[in-house]
Structure formats: C-alpha cells, structure tokens
Amino acid sequence: MQIQVHSDNHIEGSARLVDWVSASVASKLERFDDELTRIVVHLNDENGEKAGAQDKRCQIEARPKGQQPISVTHKAESLELAIDGAIDKLGNALSHQFGKLRSKRSVAQAQVAGGSGVQDALLEEDFLADEQLRSS
C-alpha cells in the first residue's frame, strides 16, 4: 500500500510531518494492506493564518483494488486530532465496505455449493402454504 501526503500552503509539509502521518495511517490501517493500492492524505488549514475552531481538515482517500475510491474528511482544532479522526472514519468505512463484499461472496459461495437445496426448500414451503390455503 502506497501512502501519499499533501498539504496546503498554510501547513508546512516537512519530511517529519509526512513520516508521522504515513506511520499513523500505516499502523492503524495495516489490516487492509493487501486490499488497498494507495492512500492519499490531504491536510488543510481552512482559515489560513487566522485561528479558529475546527479549522484543521484532513481528507483521506483510499483506493481499494478493483473498486471505487473511498474518501473521508474530518475537521478538528488541531492537525493531530483531524488526522486521527479521519483515520478512524476511514477504518470504519473500509470495514463496512469489505464486510459487505465478504458477505456477498459467502452468500454466492453458499448458493454455488448448495444453493439448489436452499431454493428447493423455499419452493417447498411456498407449495405447502398454497396447499393449506386451498384445503381451508
């Protein structure tokens, strides 16, 4: 998984900042390492040099293999809180996305392996319900 870090003019994009952000992202999202090709982190100070509540913004875009990118944004008072919040949001979004895919795969595999039995049982239930209605 490749990690890229970009910052606007108001945030000094030092090598130390890039290393820290990359390490934070890599450590907290390492369980998705095989399923992602790239993560792009954008850091912004929305008010520039002026102080303000929740003016630090972190947007993270993850690119899963063979799927559409997933993007999350988090705003906070400090850059550290914005980054941590965005990483947490992305972790939740990826868990949800990959959980749905795993669920679909397991249903499809079950249908291939023994799907005709499940379908036959449902048809039998429908048939028996119709028979009970006719006999009533």
C-alpha positions in Angstrom: 0.0 0.0 0.0 1.4 3.3 -1.1 0.8 6.4 1.1 1.0 9.9 -0.2 0.7 13.1 2.0 -0.2 16.5 0.6 -0.6 19.8 2.5 -1.7 23.3 1.6 0.5 26.5 1.8 -0.6 27.1 5.5 0.7 23.7 6.7 4.4 23.1 6.5 4.8 19.8 4.7 8.0 18.8 6.3 9.6 15.3 5.9 8.9 14.8 9.6 5.2 15.5 9.2 5.0 13.2 6.2 6.7 10.4 8.1 4.5 10.8 11.1 1.2 10.9 9.0 2.4 7.9 6.9 3.3 5.9 10.0 0.0 6.7 11.7 -2.0 5.7 8.6 0.0 2.5 8.0 -0.2 1.3 11.6 -3.9 2.0 12.1 -5.0 0.6 8.7 -2.5 -2.2 8.3 -5.2 -4.9 8.3 -6.4 -3.5 5.0 -2.8 -3.5 3.5 -3.5 -6.3 1.0 -6.8 -4.8 -0.2 -5.6 -1.3 -0.9 -3.4 0.1 -3.6 -2.9 3.6 -2.4 -3.9 6.1 0.3 -3.8 9.8 -0.3 -3.9 12.2 2.6 -4.7 15.9 2.1 -4.0 18.3 5.0 -5.5 21.8 5.1 -5.8 24.8 7.4 -9.1 26.3 6.3 -8.6 29.7 8.0 -5.0 30.2 6.9 -3.0 32.1 9.4 -6.1 33.1 11.5 -7.0 31.0 14.4 -10.4 29.2 14.5 -12.3 26.3 16.0 -12.1 23.2 13.9 -10.1 24.9 11.1 -7.7 22.0 10.5 -9.0 19.5 7.9 -7.8 16.1 7.0 -9.2 14.3 3.9 -8.1 10.7 3.2 -8.9 8.9 0.1 -8.3 5.1 -0.1 -8.2 3.2 -3.3 -9.3 -0.4 -2.9 -8.2 -2.9 -5.5 -10.8 -3.2 -8.3 -13.3 -0.8 -6.6 -14.2 2.9 -6.4 -12.2 5.1 -4.1 -13.5 5.8 -0.6 -13.0 9.3 0.8 -13.5 10.7 4.3 -13.0 14.1 5.9 -12.5 15.2 9.5 -12.2 18.7 10.9 -10.7 19.5 14.3 -8.9 22.1 16.4 -5.5 20.5 15.8 -3.9 18.7 12.9 -3.3 15.6 15.1 -7.0 15.4 16.0 -8.1 15.9 12.4 -5.7 13.1 11.2 -6.8 10.7 13.9 -10.5 11.4 13.3 -10.1 10.9 9.6 -8.2 7.6 10.0 -10.9 6.3 12.4 -13.6 7.2 9.9 -11.7 5.6 7.1 -11.2 2.4 9.1 -14.9 2.2 9.8 -15.8 2.9 6.1 -13.3 0.2 4.9 -14.6 -2.3 7.5 -18.1 -1.7 6.3 -17.2 -1.9 2.6 -15.1 -5.0 2.9 -17.6 -6.6 5.3 -20.4 -6.2 2.7 -18.2 -7.7 0.0 -17.3 -10.7 2.2 -21.0 -11.2 3.0 -21.9 -11.1 -0.7 -19.1 -13.6 -1.5 -20.1 -16.0 1.2 -23.8 -15.9 0.0 -22.7 -16.5 -3.5 -20.4 -19.4 -2.5 -23.2 -20.9 -0.4 -25.5 -20.7 -3.4 -23.0 -22.3 -5.7 -22.2 -25.0 -3.2 -25.7 -25.9 -2.1 -27.9 -23.2 -3.4 -30.3 -25.5 -5.2 -31.1 -27.1 -1.8 -32.0 -23.7 -0.3 -34.1 -22.8 -3.3 -35.8 -26.2 -3.2 -36.7 -25.7 0.4 -38.2 -22.3 -0.2 -40.2 -23.6 -3.1 -41.4 -26.5 -0.9 -42.5 -24.0 1.8 -44.5 -22.0 -0.9 -46.1 -25.1 -2.2 -47.2 -26.3 1.3 -48.5 -22.9 2.1 -50.6 -22.9 -1.1 -51.9 -26.4 -0.3 -53.0 -25.3 3.1 -54.9 -22.3 1.7 -56.7 -24.5 -0.9 -57.7 -27.1 1.7 -59.1 -24.4 4.1 
